[in-house]
Amino acid sequence: MKKVIYSIKNLSKKESDNLTGVGFITESDLLIARLSRKGSAYIKNFVDCIKHCFPVMNKTDEFKGAYSEFVKFDVPIKDERQRNPEIISYETIETQVHYTIWFKIIED
């Protein structure tokens, strides 16, 4: 694994936030540390994103590219017939998320 600094922008959100930090790349993946909404630490793996990144012109060890992935999440289904709708079940939805990725190798 190689140590990198990265910048990732989620293009699928209206209010896109820019993720920056230190991560690692393997032969095919980018691995970054994240915090969940509940505050738990986890490793986000951008699977096969390295093949979508290309060298930045006139720069050494800098790469950028576009990456897309499909994400599944549960959406609550509410009973709208009630005055104060309650969640009656959940439906799993799959959506595509688009990112722009930039990284620079800082350590081999």
Accessible surface in RSA format (square Angstrom, percent):
REM  Atomic radii and reference values for relative SASA: ProtOr
REM  Chains: A
REM  Algorithm: Lee & Richards
REM  Probe-radius: 1.40
REM  Slices: 20
REM RES _ NUM      All-atoms   Total-Side   Main-Chain    Non-polar    All polar
REM                ABS   REL    ABS   REL    ABS   REL    ABS   REL    ABS   REL
RES MET A   1   151.87  78.6  82.93  54.9  68.94 164.2  81.10  69.0  70.77  93.8
RES LYS A   2    85.69  41.8  85.53  52.5   0.16   0.4  39.36  35.4  46.33  49.3
RES LYS A   3    69.21  33.8  67.31  41.3   1.90   4.5  14.54  13.1  54.67  58.2
RES VAL A   4     0.00   0.0   0.00   0.0   0.00   0.0   0.00   0.0   0.00   0.0
RES ILE A   5    62.21  35.4  62.21  46.3   0.00   0.0  62.21  44.8   0.00   0.0
RES TYR A   6    13.71   6.4   9.65   5.5   4.06  10.6   0.00   0.0  13.71  16.9
RES SER A   7    28.32  23.9  25.93  34.6   2.39   5.5  13.41  28.6  14.91  20.9
RES ILE A   8     0.39   0.2   0.31   0.2   0.08   0.2   0.35   0.3   0.04   0.1
RES LYS A   9    90.36  44.1  89.78  55.1   0.59   1.4  33.41  30.1  56.95  60.7
RES ASN A  10    19.02  13.1  18.35  17.7   0.67   1.6   5.18  12.5  13.84  13.4
RES LEU A  11    92.87  51.7  65.15  46.6  27.72  69.7  67.51  47.4  25.36  68.2
RES SER A  12    56.20  47.5  16.67  22.2  39.54  91.1  25.29  53.9  30.91  43.3
RES LYS A  13   111.84  54.6  97.17  59.6  14.68  34.9  62.44  56.2  49.41  52.6
RES LYS A  14   213.77 104.3 170.96 104.9  42.81 101.9 122.61 110.4  91.16  97.1
RES GLU A  15   158.14  90.8 138.07 104.5  20.07  47.8  59.45 115.0  98.68  80.6
RES SER A  16    41.24  34.8  15.24  20.3  25.99  59.9   1.98   4.2  39.26  55.0
RES ASP A  17    67.64  47.4  61.50  61.2   6.13  14.5  39.76  93.6  27.87  27.8
RES ASN A  18    90.11  62.1  63.30  61.2  26.80  64.5  24.39  58.7  65.72  63.5
RES LEU A  19    32.42  18.1  30.58  21.9   1.84   4.6  32.42  22.8   0.00   0.0
RES THR A  20    91.36  65.0  66.91  67.8  24.44  58.3  35.22  47.3  56.14  84.9
RES GLY A  21    30.06  37.1   0.00   N/A  30.06  37.1  27.42  75.2   2.64   5.9
RES VAL A  22    77.98  51.3  57.27  51.8  20.71  49.9  57.27  49.8  20.71  56.2
RES GLY A  23     1.95   2.4   0.00   N/A   1.95   2.4   1.95   5.4   0.00   0.0
RES PHE A  24    82.14  41.1  82.14  50.9   0.00   0.0  82.14  49.8   0.00   0.0
RES ILE A  25    11.73   6.7  10.80   8.0   0.93   2.3  10.80   7.8   0.93   2.5
RES THR A  26    48.74  34.7  37.05  37.6  11.69  27.9  41.33  55.5   7.42  11.2
RES GLU A  27   169.49  97.3 145.57 110.1  23.92  57.0  67.88 131.3 101.61  83.0
RES SER A  28    43.38  36.7  42.42  56.6   0.96   2.2  24.10  51.3  19.28  27.0
RES ASP A  29    24.66  17.3  24.66  24.5   0.00   0.0   0.07   0.2  24.59  24.5
RES LEU A  30     0.00   0.0   0.00   0.0   0.00   0.0   0.00   0.0   0.00   0.0
RES LEU A  31    39.16  21.8  37.65  26.9   1.50   3.8  37.65  26.4   1.50   4.0
RES ILE A  32     2.13   1.2   0.01   0.0   2.12   5.1   2.11   1.5   0.02   0.1
RES ALA A  33    72.11  66.3  56.13  86.6  15.98  36.4  56.54  79.6  15.57  41.3
RES ARG A  34    75.35  31.6  67.73  34.5   7.61  18.1   6.42   8.8  68.93  41.8
RES LEU A  35   119.99  66.8 102.86  73.6  17.13  43.1 102.86  72.2  17.13  46.1
RES SER A  36    41.95  35.4  29.05  38.8  12.89  29.7  33.35  71.0   8.60  12.0
RES ARG A  37   245.68 103.2 201.09 102.5  44.58 106.2  87.01 118.9 158.67  96.2
RES LYS A  38   195.67  95.5 157.51  96.6  38.15  90.8 109.52  98.6  86.14  91.8
RES GLY A  39    49.88  61.5   0.00   N/A  49.88  61.5  27.35  75.1  22.53  50.5
RES SER A  40    67.81  57.3  60.37  80.6   7.44  17.1  36.15  77.0  31.66  44.4
RES ALA A  41    86.81  79.8  57.08  88.1  29.72  67.6  57.21  80.6  29.59  78.4
RES TYR A  42    97.17  45.4  86.19  49.0  10.98  28.6  69.47  52.2  27.69  34.1
RES ILE A  43   115.40  65.7  92.43  68.9  22.97  55.4  92.43  66.6  22.97  62.3
RES LYS A  44    48.08  23.5  46.49  28.5   1.59   3.8  27.09  24.4  20.98  22.4
RES ASN A  45    58.07  40.0  48.00  46.4  10.07  24.2  18.49  44.5  39.58  38.3
RES PHE A  46     1.29   0.6   1.29   0.8   0.00   0.0   1.29   0.8   0.00   0.0
RES VAL A  47    81.49  53.6  78.02  70.6   3.47   8.4  78.02  67.8   3.47   9.4
RES ASP A  48    57.94  40.6  57.61  57.3   0.33   0.8   8.26  19.4  49.68  49.5
RES CYS A  49     0.00   0.0   0.00   0.0   0.00   0.0   0.00   0.0   0.00   0.0
RES ILE A  50    35.21  20.0  31.80  23.7   3.41   8.2  31.80  22.9   3.41   9.3
RES LYS A  51   138.94  67.8 112.94  69.3  26.00  61.9  76.86  69.2  62.08  66.1
RES HIS A  52    75.54  41.3  70.43  49.0   5.11  13.1  40.54  41.8  35.00  40.7
RES CYS A  53    12.08   9.1   1.13   1.3  10.95  25.7   0.57   1.4  11.51  12.4
RES PHE A  54   131.32  65.7 131.05  81.2   0.28   0.7 131.06  79.5   0.27   0.8
RES PRO A  55    95.86  69.9  76.73  69.9  19.13  69.5  76.73  63.3  19.13 118.9
RES VAL A  56    27.41  18.0  23.99  21.7   3.42   8.2  25.01  21.7   2.40   6.5
RES MET A  57   161.70  83.7 140.33  92.9  21.37  50.9 114.26  97.1  47.44  62.8
RES ASN A  58   144.78  99.8  99.75  96.4  45.03 108.4  40.25  96.9 104.53 101.0
RES LYS A  59   113.56  55.4  96.14  59.0  17.42  41.5  44.81  40.3  68.75  73.2
RES THR A  60   115.34  82.0 104.68 106.1  10.67  25.4  80.00 107.5  35.34  53.4
RES ASP A  61    74.31  52.1  66.38  66.1   7.93  18.8   1.38   3.3  72.93  72.7
RES GLU A  62    24.52  14.1  23.90  18.1   0.61   1.5   0.00   0.0  24.52  20.0
RES PHE A  63    48.76  24.4  48.76  30.2   0.00   0.0  48.76  29.6   0.00   0.0
RES LYS A  64   118.60  57.9 116.21  71.3   2.39   5.7  62.87  56.6  55.73  59.4
RES GLY A  65    18.64  23.0   0.00   N/A  18.64  23.0  16.05  44.0   2.59   5.8
RES ALA A  66    69.09  63.5  58.08  89.6  11.01  25.1  58.50  82.4  10.60  28.1
RES TYR A  67    16.55   7.7  12.05   6.9   4.49  11.7   8.94   6.7   7.60   9.4
RES SER A  68    48.98  41.4  27.59  36.8  21.39  49.3  13.81  29.4  35.17  49.3
RES GLU A  69    28.83  16.6  22.22  16.8   6.61  15.7  15.73  30.4  13.10  10.7
RES PHE A  70   135.33  67.7 106.87  66.2  28.46  74.1 106.91  64.8  28.42  81.3
RES VAL A  71    51.79  34.1  48.27  43.7   3.52   8.5  51.79  45.0   0.00   0.0
RES LYS A  72   143.28  69.9 118.21  72.5  25.06  59.7  60.67  54.6  82.61  88.0
RES PHE A  73    95.36  47.7  86.71  53.7   8.65  22.5  95.36  57.8   0.00   0.0
RES ASP A  74    90.71  63.5  68.03  67.7  22.68  53.6  12.82  30.2  77.89  77.7
RES VAL A  75    42.80  28.2  42.40  38.4   0.41   1.0  42.80  37.2   0.00   0.0
RES PRO A  76    55.68  40.6  44.48  40.5  11.20  40.7  44.48  36.7  11.20  69.6
RES ILE A  77    61.88  35.2  60.23  44.9   1.65   4.0  61.88  44.6   0.00   0.0
RES LYS A  78    99.12  48.4  84.04  51.6  15.08  35.9  27.78  25.0  71.35  76.0
RES ASP A  79    18.56  13.0  15.62  15.5   2.94   6.9   2.96   7.0  15.60  15.6
RES GLU A  80   129.99  74.6 105.15  79.6  24.84  59.1  59.33 114.8  70.66  57.7
RES ARG A  81   215.75  90.6 175.84  89.6  39.92  95.0  87.28 119.3 128.48  77.9
RES GLN A  82    78.37  43.8  65.67  48.0  12.69  30.2  32.83  69.9  45.54  34.5
RES ARG A  83   229.62  96.4 192.38  98.1  37.24  88.7  77.69 106.2 151.92  92.1
RES ASN A  84   116.96  80.7 109.86 106.2   7.10  17.1  31.97  76.9  84.99  82.2
RES PRO A  85    54.42  39.7  36.25  33.0  18.16  66.0  36.25  29.9  18.16 112.9
RES GLU A  86   111.23  63.9 106.61  80.7   4.62  11.0  31.23  60.4  80.00  65.3
RES ILE A  87    83.84  47.7  55.92  41.7  27.92  67.3  55.92  40.3  27.92  75.8
RES ILE A  88   107.25  61.0  73.18  54.5  34.07  82.1  78.95  56.9  28.30  76.8
RES SER A  89    55.64  47.0  46.98  62.7   8.65  19.9  41.53  88.4  14.11  19.8
RES TYR A  90   134.63  62.9 104.83  59.6  29.81  77.6  74.21  55.8  60.43  74.5
RES GLU A  91    91.63  52.6  87.50  66.2   4.13   9.8  28.30  54.7  63.33  51.7
RES THR A  92    84.91  60.4  59.47  60.3  25.44  60.6  36.23  48.7  48.68  73.6
RES ILE A  93    66.91  38.1  63.70  47.5   3.20   7.7  66.91  48.2   0.00   0.0
RES GLU A  94   102.12  58.6  73.50  55.6  28.62  68.1  17.43  33.7  84.69  69.1
RES THR A  95    54.99  39.1  49.10  49.8   5.89  14.0  27.55  37.0  27.44  41.5
RES GLN A  96    75.88  42.4  61.94  45.3  13.94  33.2  11.34  24.1  64.53  48.9
RES VAL A  97    17.41  11.5  17.41  15.8   0.00   0.0  17.41  15.1   0.00   0.0
RES HIS A  98    76.94  42.0  76.94  53.5   0.00   0.0  49.79  51.3  27.15  31.6
RES TYR A  99    18.16   8.5  17.12   9.7   1.05   2.7   3.66   2.7  14.51  17.9
RES THR A 100    55.56  39.5  54.55  55.3   1.01   2.4  44.40  59.6  11.16  16.9
RES ILE A 101     2.49   1.4   0.00   0.0   2.49   6.0   1.03   0.7   1.47   4.0
RES TRP A 102    74.52  29.9  74.14  35.9   0.38   0.9  68.05  36.3   6.47  10.5
RES PHE A 103     2.75   1.4   2.75   1.7   0.00   0.0   2.75   1.7   0.00   0.0
RES LYS A 104    74.27  36.2  74.27  45.6   0.00   0.0  23.61  21.3  50.66  54.0
RES ILE A 105    22.20  12.6  15.65  11.7   6.55  15.8  15.65  11.3   6.55  17.8
RES ILE A 106    83.64  47.6  46.56  34.7  37.09  89.4  54.01  38.9  29.64  80.4
RES GLU A 107   103.71  59.5  96.55  73.0   7.17  17.1  33.04  63.9  70.67  57.7
RES ASP A 108   137.30  96.2  87.84  87.4  49.46 117.0  46.32 109.0  90.97  90.7
END  Absolute sums over single chains surface
CHAIN  1 A     8180.1       6717.7       1462.4       4434.9       3745.2
END  Absolute sums over all chains
TOTAL          8180.1       6717.7       1462.4       4434.9       3745.2
